[in-house]
Amino acid sequence: MSVKNETLVERGQAPTFNVGVLLELRYKTLVGGFRTPSWSLAELFIRGEGVAGVREKTVVDDAEDCKRYLWTGFELNFYRDGGESYWHTLVGEQQEVFVVCQEDEEDGIAPILVTADYDEAMAYHEADDTVLAAPMPQVIYQALERFVLENYAPQQKKRRKRKQWHDTENKDEPFAKKPQNLESKISE
């Protein structure tokens, strides 16, 4: 009997989103009058226009206490090897999209990547890059959910079988202490 290799769900092409990010820079005044920059991801835009891959920065607001920069030309892609991370993102308390930024002399920081993969974002964070997060827009959530259902099945955890480290009668261990008969000690 031959078994056909069939998938339960027809795999679709992974969606790609052309996105823009609005970064906000505020300055916090510390004790002693020192000012330190504080970056946040104000908003994530799903954009139909513009060419992905051509990064452009536009100054949206240039007030003294708050500066806003719109960066365009980013793609948000889903990859099959990120299935487990996407699944954890979907079932977690907060569904977020992450923007990875690196230090830039001209702009302070500049975004380099937009991802829904928590593990990928944390890898950049551990390498001392700045990772900002924003709530996942509904259209991205729905596309990610469909992608995970089509391409990922959580693996069931298997318990390891314990090894028997030694023979119960200590035959394999020549230097092991042998249990003494308690009755023989009492009679002595």
C-alpha positions, 0 to 999 in steps of 0.5 A: 500500500502506498501512502501519498504525501499530502498536506492538510492545508494548501500552502500559500505564498508568504505575504509581504508588507511594505511598511513605514515606521514613525520613530519618536525622540524625546529627551528626559532630564535627569538629576543634575540637568543632564538630558538623555534621549529616549526613542520609541516606536510611535506607529507602524504604517502599512504602505502600498506606495513607495518602493520597498528597499529604498529607505527614506527618512522624513522629518515629521515634527521638529519640536524642541521636546519631541522629534518625529521621523518617518522611515519608509522602504521596509518590508515585513516578511514571514519565513517558514523557519520562524514558525515557532516564534510566530506561534508564540507571538500569536498566543502570547499576551501581546502581539507585537511587531519589532523594529530593530535600530542601530546607532547612527551618527547623523540620526541618533538611531536608524531602523534596519529591520522590521520583523514579527519574529520575537526570537530574531528581535531578541538576537539583535537586542542581545547584540546591543542593538535597539529594539522597539515594539508596537502593537501588531496591526489587525491585517498583519495579525490575520496574515500571520495567523493564516501563515502559521496555520498553513506552515507550522505545527507545534511539536509535542514535547517528549519525555526522555527515558531515564538511563539506569546508571548502575546495576542494582547489585553494584556488579559493574562498579568494583569500588562501590560500597556494598550494603551491609547486613544490619543484622550482622552489625547488631550481633557483633 
